[in-house]
Amino acid sequence: MAEEAKFKCLRCMSEFCLPYTPGVTEERTCPNCSSNSVRRIKGDKK
Amino acid sequence: MADVGRHPNVELHAYSEVDAVTGYVGNFSVTVRKKARYVDVKECTACGDCEDVCPITAPNEFEIGLSTRKAIYQPFPQAVPSAYVLNIEECLGNNPIACGKCLEVCDKKCIDYDDKDELINIEVGTILVCIGMDVYDPTALDEFGYTQYENVITSMEFERLINSGGPTKGHLIRLTDREQPKTVAFIQCVGSRDENRGNPYCSNFCCMNTVKDCLLIKDHYPDVDIKVFYMDIRAFGKGFEDLFQRSKDAGTIYVRGIPGEIEEDPVTKSLKLYVENTTEGTVECHKADMVVLSIGAIPRRDSSSIQQLLTLQRSQDGFFLEAHPKLKPVDAATQGVFFAGCAESPKDIKDSVTQAGAAAARANRLMMQGKVKVEAITSTIIPDLCKACGICVKVCPYHAISCDTKAKTPATVVEAACAGCGACSAECPFGAISMKHFTDPQIEAQIDAMLEVDAKDKVLAFACNWCSYSGGDLAGTNRFQYPPNTRLIRTMCSGRVDKKFVLRAFARGAPIVLVSGCHFADCHYINAVHWTQRRIEKLWDELEKKGIRPERLQLEWISAAEGQKFATVMRAVEELRQQVTQEEIEHTKKVLADVLEPSKLRAPKQPAASEEAPAQEAAA
């Protein structure tokens, strides 16, 4: 079951929550600027 | 089917499953589990005496539960081979034998209660995946009342109902009173073209299947009224529009709108359909004695096991993904594997037959030659550097690398199976894998050359050959403007972009580095792009630890059709570049100075020019 985690866009620096399953790589897109440079903020699971 | 069973060059393994597949194009080894059928196929004459005496009754799967069968049965009429099968789970018991009536009446004594599954090993050159499809289960769509009302049936159930070999011998009847319905309603796109509660794709054949059913009813029962509720009728094939017009001329009424609710009359068991007629702009109530839900296709539920066995790709809808939609529409990404029929996408009989012919021809072309041309760009192991850690084995999407980690013998690459993504080379921690035509020194030389002059003014981008680089091409041919200071380094896959390439670029003074590749669903190397993402995520952490802003390393997925996106990304990255200060660049160069020092690892031996043939041949 996917949980939500906090992510940060490395292009526009906006922060947002996305579904996250540990160990699973997924294509992620920033909802603000559509960049794929989306990095999970570790230790900040919702 | 009968022709297949009789053909001298076809070895048919019915009632069997594939357990394992090893090897590569031309040399596949397939382990087939021949399931115990408890009946000797060679001796059984399908006389049916055993079926007559069997006391067990179970729903008939072939008739979708509309009739029953016995525990010993023939799966369907004209099944090949023409022999019975015993469902041992339903049988009253074979240990000890509790019934044994079938054995008593069988003249040939071909029933064996002690039959066991048998494993067979087959050597084959090519594999065709033709596993078909499953159909959508409409039980979740409450508004159609499929689970509540007996006279609401699916198109598959209707198909059996009007089939002359079906449970009613082709007579159209209602399930509640066994009477012929006076009005039949068809509801289209059940479970299709609905992102929220079904599948987003069109199942391709449902419209014409309904048109065919309407004509069939009208041919046999001209007095039956037929109403079809639809979103769009997609009659796009040869002769389809004519067929559609014929069904309208025959009296079928087409109503544009999908019913939002169905109610049943508790006495007559007839149904009321409430629908918004979007052509008329009115909310209407239609009556019908029987409702047929035109259900769509879904991928086979066991697709994932076939995917793992053959290292195949699946598109977002779950069907198998072809190697190239235009140039290799029947080829899988794994060489020597081909698709036919609904395994690849929902399609009708004509398209399935066409694709099957194409797949057979593609397979035959390989087999007739007796040898195959393999990629010139493959990985090679440098045995002296290999520590037999086995990481490359895990990384390879094609299972082309093998390594005995216990014996610590160097890994080996089957070049005929290697597609040349380079993910193994990028992941190898010992630099023990070299990619032909994309060696480390070649790529490092490009980085050095591009950043030799005015590095601070440039954006260095790694682009994968199939998508991002082609996206750049498209941006150029479409005249989409993007900053001219972009410097592209082409790799076959973004999975080839080694961590040390990125660090080297920063050490040479690059303000920004972009790694771009295919979207996950488009990856030309099955799942190599996943390794790119994992590597970049680790690099962001590493850069941060070294005091370098991680945002200076950008990651983008750009397809070959996204020229506009390529230009947009390049403009955005240029804006980021302008924010990078000279002090930051100098600090980075200082922190990463050791990256430029000659590696302690031995440089991979470069192949001589004569060895870099454009294509290699491997005996199949």
Interface residues (C-beta under 8 A of the other chain):
Chain A: L10 R11 M13 T25 E26 E27 C33 S35 N36 S37 R39 R40
Chain B: H519 F520 A521 H530 Q533 R534 E537 W540 P550 E551 L553 Q554 L555 E556 W557 V569 A572 L576
